[in-house]
Amino acid sequence: MNHKTYKIKGNKIHSISDFYQEINRLFMKNENWNLGESLDALDDLLYGGYGDLFGLDKITILWKNSEESKKSLGYETTKIYYESKISQPEKYNVKKIKIDLKELQENKGKTYFEIIIEIFKSHKNIELILQ
């Protein structure tokens, strides 16, 4: 069984861009391209079809300083993320995003951090440990 452990440096994550820089540092270092700032792209990466995850059966990810990342990718960051998407109706499903934003504002929706965690946990071969 091919297994590898990775460490996300949560103290380096202060924005969504920082998160993807950290993901690219860990998983795309041997590729000649970087993962874009996309939740769908993150999900695709975690399936293991490319990057450093290619061919691995089991992955452990230790997310150091995860509380710091949780704050950085929390309510305000998520609100700005949704508002940015709403301003680009030619690219995004604005109706759905407005619903997501409303749920966030009513404390019923997920923050960007919570969405990321959900994506990691949807991959059964990945053990995510928040530290």
Buried (B, 14 or more C-beta within 10 A) or exposed (E): EEEEEBBBBBEBBBBBEBBBBBBBBBBBEEEEEBBEBEBEBBBBBBEBEBBBBBEBEEBEBBBBBBEBBBBBBBBEBBBEBBEEBBEEEEEBEBEEBBEBBEEBEEEEBBBBBBBBBEBBEEBEEBBBEBE
